[in-house]
Amino acid sequence: MGDVSVASDSGFVTTVEIQRGPDNYFDVSLIRDLAEVFSSLNTDARCRAIVLASEGKNFCAGAVLGPEVGMGSSERRRLYGEALPLFSGTKPVVAAIQGAAIGGGLGLSLVADFRITSNDSRLSANFARFGFFPGFGLTKTLPALVGRQKAMELFYTGKRINGDEAYRIGLCDLVTSTESIRSEAQKFAREIALSGPLAVNELRQHLPRIPIDELRVTMENEADIQDKLEKSVDFSEGLSAMQQRRIPNFQGK
């Protein structure tokens, strides 16, 4: 389906791979394809756990930003609408995160219940570093996972952290070698698949998690603030600085 492939194994694990390497930037069509695949797996008895993976160097380096590079307000809102079903499935998800999970790519990784990384992995909520506001539900999902204090640090500074740091703060669940990330994610998923699928599906629905209606409101609020900041001088400067690989000169306007 488009840039998404699906492969199941005899251990009731389905690997869903994003095929936009090396960086796997996403847009509305890719997120729609992922959501459709996840929705189809909800009722597939051959799938008891999902591995979310990507081809190439990076898990996901984020989304395109701004109308001049392909994503304006209306498209961004459509993207968030398409993303919501990724958070509401019945099957557990393990993300195999090689290389970068940056910005919206980090948001995509938090669709998963578990994340497998290496010390070569780089995770960052870097939005404020180029004068923008977080999206993809991150203002709700990140503090729910690592706590408000650590989430503030990651948001305010935009710092990049490796696998060891991600493990220390609870952002990932296993650190392995770069070469073993996918196989370890599949091994992790097979351990889940050994449990009773009805019980696991019920657990995923009833363990404390962010209600989908709450997440929908969060994404709408994020989009509103993104619309506002997209018109700012700081966002234009931040985007230029990012593209030119220099430190931005923000003016606060």
Buried (B, 14 or more C-beta within 10 A) or exposed (E): EBBBBBEBBEBBBBBBBBBBBEBBBBBBBBBBBBBBBBEEBBEBEEBBBBBBBBBBEBBBBBBBBBEEEEBBBEBBBBBBBBBBBBBBBBBBBBBBBBBBBBBBBBBBBBBBBBBBBBBBBBBBBBBBBBBBBBBBBBBBBBBBBBEEEBBEBBBEEBBBBBBEBBBEBEBBBBBBEBEBBBBBBBBBBBEBBEEEBEEBBEEBEEEEBBEEEEBBEBBEEBBEBBBEBBEBEBBBBBBEBBEEEEEBEBEEE
